[in-house]
């Protein structure tokens, strides 16, 4: 599930973006699902979305937070 939180007119807005199937639980598969959800449901180019991304909420699993191959590391490379 993806939620998007942003500020509009000085007020925080939280919107449900998408619920997508992830083939595997590795970070590359999660990133791919995230890119599909952003481009299809949020309708913003992924490079624009990722350039403005300032926070990611997730559990503490290594596939999400790993310094080399975790989702946060892959997002930093994007």
C-alpha positions in Angstrom: 0.0 0.0 0.0 1.3 3.4 -0.9 0.2 6.6 0.8 1.3 10.0 -0.3 1.6 12.9 2.1 2.2 16.4 0.9 1.5 20.1 1.7 -1.1 22.0 -0.2 -2.0 25.6 0.7 0.0 25.2 4.0 -2.1 22.2 5.1 -0.8 18.6 5.1 -2.7 16.2 2.9 -2.6 12.4 3.1 -4.0 10.4 0.2 -4.1 6.7 -0.4 -2.2 6.2 -3.7 -2.4 2.5 -4.5 -2.4 -1.1 -3.4 -0.2 -3.1 -5.8 1.0 -6.7 -5.9 4.7 -7.2 -5.3 6.1 -10.3 -7.0 8.9 -10.8 -4.4 9.9 -9.2 -1.1 13.3 -7.9 -2.3 14.0 -4.2 -2.6 14.2 -4.2 -6.4 10.7 -5.7 -6.7 9.3 -3.3 -4.2 10.9 -0.4 -6.0 9.4 -1.6 -9.3 6.0 -1.9 -7.8 6.4 1.6 -6.3 7.4 3.0 -9.7 4.3 1.4 -11.4 2.0 2.8 -8.7 3.4 6.3 -8.9 3.3 6.5 -12.7 -0.2 4.8 -13.0 -2.1 6.1 -10.0 -0.3 9.2 -8.8 0.3 10.3 -12.4 3.6 12.0 -11.7 6.8 11.0 -13.5 8.9 8.8 -11.2 12.0 11.0 -11.5 10.0 14.1 -10.4 8.4 12.2 -7.5 11.6 10.7 -6.3 13.4 14.1 -6.5 10.9 15.6 -4.1 10.7 12.6 -1.8 11.8 13.5 1.7 10.6 10.7 3.9 9.7 7.0 3.6 7.8 5.1 6.3 8.4 1.4 6.5 9.2 -1.4 8.8 12.7 -2.1 9.9 13.4 -5.1 7.6 16.7 -5.2 5.8 15.1 -5.2 2.4 13.7 -1.8 3.2 16.5 -0.2 5.2 19.7 -2.0 4.1 22.5 0.5 3.4 23.6 -1.3 0.2 20.6 -2.9 -1.4 17.7 -1.8 0.7 14.8 0.2 -0.7 16.1 3.4 0.8 19.5 2.9 -0.8 17.9 2.3 -4.2 15.7 5.4 -3.8 18.8 7.5 -3.0 20.4 6.2 -6.3 17.2 7.2 -8.2 
